[in-house]
């Protein structure tokens, strides 16, 4: 008789355990369904390649093709940077204007070229330039650079950003 009651208790525990597991599985599957529903409802933000699809700025430069790195052009850009830009900019430290280290990784080449060539128009119409200018004492002024000179400065900045 003791054997039968022990067997009965064992079967009862197993049955209750199976019922409990089945209930938990049902709850788990509801949770999983709810989770997947939540995942489906969550909108996935596409990854944007800002350097290609970002703000191009306001001005005459609407497209720019990066050619292979040109050391001679970068050296020319370094000289121009020293003469034209270092009054307000440094590579790794803020001055009157922002530090320019990493700028070629944050901005499109078109935006940088438009800012270099026509800062007045950029500051008047481009929201990114306006926001940036609020963080610094002065605003960028037109330096009278030609397009090829701006390209040389951009090549120099590319070189600095690769260090």
MIDOSE-1310 file (N, C-alpha, C; in nm, 2 decimals, decimal comma, always signed):
residues 163
xxxx	+0,08/-0,12/+0,00/+0,00/+0,00/+0,00/+0,09/+0,13/+0,00; +0,20/+0,12/+0,08/+0,28/+0,23/+0,08/+0,34/+0,26/-0,06; +0,37/+0,15/-0,13/+0,42/+0,17/-0,27/+0,32/+0,24/-0,36; +0,20/+0,20/-0,35/+0,09/+0,26/-0,43/+0,08/+0,41/-0,40
xxxx	+0,08/+0,44/-0,27/+0,06/+0,58/-0,23/+0,18/+0,67/-0,28; +0,30/+0,61/-0,27/+0,42/+0,68/-0,31/+0,42/+0,70/-0,46; +0,38/+0,59/-0,54/+0,36/+0,60/-0,68/+0,26/+0,71/-0,72; +0,15/+0,71/-0,65/+0,04/+0,80/-0,67/+0,09/+0,95/-0,65
xxxx	+0,17/+0,97/-0,54/+0,22/+1,10/-0,51/+0,32/+1,14/-0,62; +0,40/+1,05/-0,67/+0,50/+1,08/-0,77/+0,43/+1,11/-0,90; +0,33/+1,04/-0,94/+0,25/+1,07/-1,06/+0,18/+1,20/-1,05; +0,13/+1,23/-0,93/+0,06/+1,36/-0,91/+0,16/+1,47/-0,92
xxxx	+0,28/+1,46/-0,87/+0,38/+1,57/-0,88/+0,42/+1,59/-1,02; +0,44/+1,48/-1,09/+0,48/+1,49/-1,23/+0,37/+1,55/-1,31; +0,24/+1,52/-1,29/+0,13/+1,58/-1,36/+0,12/+1,73/-1,33; +0,13/+1,76/-1,20/+0,13/+1,90/-1,16/+0,25/+1,98/-1,22
xxxx	+0,36/+1,91/-1,22/+0,48/+1,98/-1,28/+0,46/+2,00/-1,43; +0,40/+1,90/-1,50/+0,38/+1,92/-1,65/+0,28/+2,03/-1,67; +0,18/+2,04/-1,59/+0,08/+2,14/-1,61/+0,14/+2,28/-1,58; +0,22/+2,28/-1,48/+0,29/+2,41/-1,45/+0,38/+2,45/-1,56
xxxx	+0,46/+2,36/-1,61/+0,55/+2,39/-1,72/+0,48/+2,43/-1,85; +0,36/+2,36/-1,87/+0,28/+2,40/-1,99/+0,23/+2,54/-1,97; +0,19/+2,58/-1,85/+0,14/+2,71/-1,83/+0,25/+2,81/-1,85; +0,37/+2,78/-1,79/+0,48/+2,87/-1,81/+0,52/+2,88/-1,96
xxxx	+0,52/+2,77/-2,03/+0,55/+2,78/-2,17/+0,45/+2,87/-2,25; +0,32/+2,85/-2,21/+0,22/+2,94/-2,27/+0,25/+3,08/-2,24; +0,29/+3,11/-2,12/+0,32/+3,25/-2,08/+0,45/+3,30/-2,15; +0,55/+3,20/-2,16/+0,67/+3,24/-2,23/+0,64/+3,27/-2,38
xxxx	+0,56/+3,18/-2,44/+0,53/+3,20/-2,58/+0,45/+3,33/-2,60; +0,36/+3,36/-2,50/+0,29/+3,49/-2,51/+0,39/+3,61/-2,50; +0,49/+3,59/-2,41/+0,59/+3,70/-2,40/+0,67/+3,71/-2,52; +0,71/+3,59/-2,58/+0,79/+3,59/-2,70/+0,71/+3,65/-2,82
xxxx	+0,58/+3,62/-2,82/+0,50/+3,68/-2,93/+0,49/+3,83/-2,91; +0,47/+3,87/-2,78/+0,46/+4,01/-2,75/+0,59/+4,08/-2,78; +0,70/+4,01/-2,75/+0,84/+4,07/-2,78/+0,86/+4,09/-2,93; +0,82/+3,98/-3,00/+0,84/+4,00/-3,15/+0,75/+4,10/-3,21
xxxx	+0,63/+4,11/-3,15/+0,54/+4,22/-3,19/+0,60/+4,35/-3,17; +0,66/+4,37/-3,05/+0,73/+4,49/-3,02/+0,84/+4,52/-3,11; +0,92/+4,41/-3,14/+1,03/+4,43/-3,23/+0,98/+4,47/-3,37; +0,87/+4,41/-3,41/+0,81/+4,45/-3,54/+0,77/+4,59/-3,55
xxxx	+0,71/+4,64/-3,43/+0,66/+4,77/-3,43/+0,77/+4,87/-3,42; +0,89/+4,83/-3,36/+1,00/+4,92/-3,35/+1,06/+4,95/-3,49; +1,07/+5,08/-3,52/+1,12/+5,11/-3,65/+1,27/+5,11/-3,64; +1,33/+5,05/-3,74/+1,48/+5,04/-3,75/+1,53/+5,16/-3,83
xxxx	+1,61/+5,24/-3,77/+1,67/+5,36/-3,84/+1,78/+5,31/-3,93; +1,77/+5,34/-4,06/+1,87/+5,29/-4,15/+2,00/+5,36/-4,12; +2,11/+5,29/-4,15/+2,24/+5,35/-4,12/+2,27/+5,44/-4,24; +2,30/+5,56/-4,21/+2,33/+5,66/-4,31/+2,48/+5,69/-4,32
xxxx	+2,54/+5,68/-4,44/+2,68/+5,71/-4,46/+2,68/+5,87/-4,47; +2,70/+5,93/-4,36/+2,69/+6,08/-4,35/+2,79/+6,14/-4,45; +2,90/+6,08/-4,47/+3,00/+6,14/-4,56/+2,96/+6,14/-4,71; +2,86/+6,05/-4,74/+2,81/+6,05/-4,88/+2,67/+6,11/-4,89
xxxx	+2,59/+6,09/-4,78/+2,45/+6,13/-4,79/+2,42/+6,25/-4,70; +2,52/+6,30/-4,63/+2,49/+6,41/-4,53/+2,47/+6,54/-4,60; +2,46/+6,64/-4,52/+2,44/+6,78/-4,56/+2,55/+6,82/-4,66; +2,52/+6,87/-4,78/+2,61/+6,92/-4,87/+2,64/+7,07/-4,86
xxxx	+2,56/+7,13/-4,77/+2,59/+7,27/-4,76/+2,52/+7,36/-4,86; +2,54/+7,49/-4,85/+2,48/+7,58/-4,95/+2,59/+7,65/-5,03; +2,58/+7,64/-5,16/+2,69/+7,70/-5,24/+2,71/+7,63/-5,37; +2,81/+7,67/-5,44/+2,84/+7,62/-5,57/+2,89/+7,48/-5,58
xxxx	+2,94/+7,42/-5,47/+2,99/+7,28/-5,47/+2,88/+7,19/-5,44; +2,83/+7,12/-5,54/+2,72/+7,02/-5,52/+2,76/+6,88/-5,52; +2,88/+6,85/-5,58/+2,94/+6,72/-5,57/+3,09/+6,73/-5,57; +3,15/+6,62/-5,51/+3,29/+6,63/-5,50/+3,34/+6,48/-5,50
xxxx	+3,44/+6,46/-5,58/+3,50/+6,32/-5,60/+3,63/+6,32/-5,53; +3,65/+6,24/-5,43/+3,78/+6,22/-5,36/+3,86/+6,13/-5,45; +3,98/+6,19/-5,49/+4,07/+6,11/-5,57/+4,17/+6,05/-5,47; +4,26/+5,96/-5,52/+4,36/+5,90/-5,43/+4,44/+6,02/-5,37
xxxx	+4,49/+5,99/-5,25/+4,56/+6,09/-5,17/+4,68/+6,14/-5,25; +4,69/+6,28/-5,24/+4,80/+6,35/-5,32/+4,88/+6,43/-5,22; +5,00/+6,38/-5,19/+5,09/+6,44/-5,09/+5,13/+6,58/-5,13; +5,16/+6,60/-5,26/+5,20/+6,74/-5,31/+5,08/+6,84/-5,28
xxxx	+4,96/+6,80/-5,31/+4,84/+6,88/-5,29/+4,82/+6,90/-5,14; +4,85/+6,80/-5,05/+4,83/+6,82/-4,91/+4,94/+6,91/-4,86; +5,06/+6,91/-4,91/+5,17/+7,00/-4,87/+5,13/+7,15/-4,90; +5,07/+7,17/-5,02/+5,02/+7,30/-5,06/+4,91/+7,34/-4,97
xxxx	+4,82/+7,25/-4,93/+4,71/+7,28/-4,84/+4,76/+7,31/-4,70; +4,87/+7,25/-4,66/+4,93/+7,28/-4,53/+4,98/+7,43/-4,53; +5,05/+7,47/-4,63/+5,10/+7,61/-4,64/+4,98/+7,70/-4,64; +4,87/+7,67/-4,72/+4,76/+7,76/-4,72/+4,69/+7,76/-4,58
xxxx	+4,68/+7,65/-4,52/+4,62/+7,64/-4,38/+4,69/+7,73/-4,29; +4,83/+7,73/-4,29/+4,91/+7,81/-4,20/+4,88/+7,96/-4,22; +4,88/+8,00/-4,35/+4,86/+8,14/-4,38/+4,72/+8,19/-4,37; +4,62/+8,11/-4,41/+4,48/+8,15/-4,41/+4,40/+8,11/-4,29
xxxx	+4,43/+8,00/-4,23/+4,33/+7,94/-4,13/+4,38/+7,94/-3,99; +4,51/+7,94/-3,96/+4,55/+7,93/-3,82/+4,52/+8,05/-3,73; +4,48/+8,16/-3,79/+4,44/+8,27/-3,70/+4,32/+8,23/-3,62; +4,23/+8,14/-3,68/+4,11/+8,10/-3,61/+4,10/+7,95/-3,58
xxxx	+4,17/+7,87/-3,65/+4,16/+7,72/-3,63/+4,30/+7,66/-3,60; +4,29/+7,56/-3,52/+4,40/+7,46/-3,50/+4,35/+7,33/-3,54; +4,44/+7,23/-3,55/+4,40/+7,10/-3,59/+4,33/+7,03/-3,46; +4,40/+7,03/-3,35/+4,35/+6,96/-3,23/+4,30/+7,04/-3,12
xxxx	+4,29/+7,17/-3,13/+4,24/+7,26/-3,02/+4,15/+7,36/-3,08; +4,04/+7,39/-3,00/+3,95/+7,50/-3,04/+4,03/+7,63/-3,02; +3,99/+7,72/-3,10/+4,05/+7,86/-3,10/+3,93/+7,95/-3,11; +3,94/+8,05/-3,20/+3,82/+8,13/-3,23/+3,71/+8,04/-3,29
xxxx	+3,76/+7,95/-3,38/+3,67/+7,85/-3,45/+3,71/+7,71/-3,39; +3,63/+7,62/-3,44/+3,65/+7,48/-3,39/+3,78/+7,41/-3,43; +3,83/+7,32/-3,35/+3,94/+7,23/-3,39/+3,90/+7,16/-3,51; +3,99/+7,13/-3,60/+3,95/+7,07/-3,73/+3,98/+6,92/-3,74
xxxx	+4,04/+6,87/-3,63/+4,08/+6,73/-3,63/+3,95/+6,64/-3,64; +3,94/+6,55/-3,74/+3,83/+6,47/-3,76/+3,72/+6,53/-3,84; +3,73/+6,65/-3,89/+3,63/+6,71/-3,97/+3,60/+6,63/-4,10; +3,70/+6,57/-4,16/+3,67/+6,50/-4,28/+3,60/+6,37/-4,26
xxxx	+3,58/+6,33/-4,13/+3,51/+6,21/-4,10/+3,37/+6,25/-4,05; +3,34/+6,38/-4,03/+3,21/+6,42/-3,98/+3,13/+6,50/-4,08; +3,19/+6,56/-4,18/+3,12/+6,64/-4,27/+3,15/+6,59/-4,42; +3,05/+6,62/-4,50/+3,08/+6,58/-4,64/+3,18/+6,68/-4,70
xxxx	+3,25/+6,63/-4,80/+3,35/+6,72/-4,87/+3,28/+6,85/-4,93; +3,16/+6,83/-4,98/+3,09/+6,94/-5,03/+3,06/+7,05/-4,93; +3,02/+7,00/-4,81/+2,99/+7,10/-4,70/+3,11/+7,17/-4,66; +3,23/+7,10/-4,65/+3,35/+7,17/-4,61/+3,40/+7,27/-4,72
xxxx	+3,38/+7,23/-4,84/+3,42/+7,32/-4,95/+3,34/+7,44/-4,96; +3,21/+7,42/-4,94/+3,11/+7,54/-4,94/+3,14/+7,63/-4,82; +3,18/+7,57/-4,71/+3,21/+7,65/-4,59/+3,34/+7,73/-4,61; +3,44/+7,67/-4,67/+3,57/+7,74/-4,70/+3,55/+7,85/-4,80
xxxx	+3,47/+7,82/-4,91/+3,46/+7,91/-5,02/+3,36/+8,02/-5,00; +3,25/+7,99/-4,93/+3,14/+8,09/-4,91/+3,08/+8,08/-4,77; +3,16/+8,12/-4,67/+3,11/+8,10/-4,53/+2,99/+8,20/-4,51; +2,98/+8,31/-4,57/+2,87/+8,40/-4,55/+2,74/+8,34/-4,58
xxxx	+2,73/+8,28/-4,70/+2,61/+8,21/-4,74/+2,58/+8,09/-4,66; +2,68/+8,02/-4,62/+2,66/+7,90/-4,54/+2,60/+7,94/-4,40; +2,66/+8,05/-4,34/+2,62/+8,09/-4,21/+2,48/+8,15/-4,22; +2,44/+8,21/-4,33/+2,31/+8,27/-4,35/+2,20/+8,16/-4,37
xxxx	+2,23/+8,05/-4,44/+2,13/+7,96/-4,48/+2,14/+7,81/-4,44; +2,26/+7,77/-4,40/+2,28/+7,63/-4,36/+2,26/+7,61/-4,21; +2,17/+7,52/-4,17/+2,14/+7,50/-4,03/+2,26/+7,44/-3,95; +2,34/+7,36/-4,02/+2,45/+7,30/-3,94/+2,56/+7,41/-3,92
xxxx	+2,58/+7,49/-4,02/+2,68/+7,60/-4,00/+2,63/+7,70/-3,89; +2,50/+7,73/-3,89/+2,44/+7,82/-3,79/+2,46/+7,76/-3,65; +2,43/+7,64/-3,64/+2,44/+7,57/-3,51/+2,58/+7,57/-3,46; +2,67/+7,54/-3,55/+2,82/+7,53/-3,51/+2,87/+7,67/-3,47
xxxx	+2,82/+7,77/-3,54/+2,87/+7,91/-3,51/+2,83/+7,96/-3,38; +2,72/+7,91/-3,32/+2,67/+7,95/-3,19/+2,77/+7,90/-3,08; +2,85/+7,81/-3,11/+2,94/+7,75/-3,01/+3,08/+7,83/-3,00; +3,10/+7,92/-3,09/+3,23/+7,99/-3,09/+3,21/+8,14/-3,09
xxxx	+3,32/+8,21/-3,05/+3,32/+8,35/-3,04/+3,29/+8,43/-3,17; +3,37/+8,39/-3,27/+3,36/+8,46/-3,40/+3,29/+8,37/-3,50; +3,26/+8,43/-3,62/+3,21/+8,36/-3,73/+3,31/+8,36/-3,84; +3,31/+8,25/-3,92/+3,41/+8,24/-4,03/+3,38/+8,35/-4,13
xxxx	+3,49/+8,40/-4,18/+3,48/+8,51/-4,28/+3,54/+8,45/-4,41; +3,50/+8,51/-4,52/+3,54/+8,47/-4,65/+3,69/+8,51/-4,67; +3,77/+8,41/-4,72/+3,91/+8,43/-4,73/+3,96/+8,45/-4,87; +3,86/+8,46/-4,96/+3,89/+8,48/-5,10/+3,97/+8,37/-5,17
xxxx	+3,95/+8,25/-5,12/+4,02/+8,13/-5,18/+3,95/+8,09/-5,31; +4,03/+8,03/-5,40/+3,99/+7,97/-5,52/+3,95/+7,83/-5,49; +3,87/+7,76/-5,58/+3,83/+7,63/-5,56/+3,95/+7,53/-5,54; +4,05/+7,55/-5,62/+4,17/+7,46/-5,61/+4,24/+7,47/-5,48
xxxx	+4,24/+7,60/-5,43/+4,31/+7,62/-5,30/+4,23/+7,55/-5,18; +4,10/+7,56/-5,19/+4,01/+7,49/-5,10/+4,03/+7,34/-5,11; +4,04/+7,28/-5,23/+4,07/+7,14/-5,24/+4,20/+7,10/-5,18; +4,30/+7,19/-5,19/+4,43/+7,16/-5,13/+4,42/+7,16/-4,97
xxxx	+4,34/+7,26/-4,92/+4,32/+7,26/-4,77/+4,25/+7,13/-4,73; +4,15/+7,09/-4,81/+4,07/+6,97/-4,78/+4,17/+6,85/-4,78; +4,26/+6,84/-4,87/+4,35/+6,73/-4,88/+4,45/+6,73/-4,76; +4,49/+6,85/-4,71/+4,57/+6,86/-4,59/+4,49/+6,81/-4,47
xxxx	+4,36/+6,85/-4,46/+4,28/+6,80/-4,35/+4,26/+6,65/-4,36; +4,25/+6,59/-4,48/+4,24/+6,45/-4,49/+4,36/+6,38/-4,44; +4,48/+6,44/-4,47/+4,60/+6,39/-4,42/+4,61/+6,39/-4,27; +4,57/+6,50/-4,21/+4,57/+6,51/-4,06/+4,48/+6,41/-4,00
xxx	+4,36/+6,39/-4,06/+4,26/+6,30/-4,00/+4,31/+6,16/-4,01; +4,40/+6,13/-4,10/+4,45/+5,99/-4,11/+4,56/+5,95/-4,01; +4,60/+6,05/-3,93/+4,71/+6,03/-3,83/+4,65/+5,96/-3,71
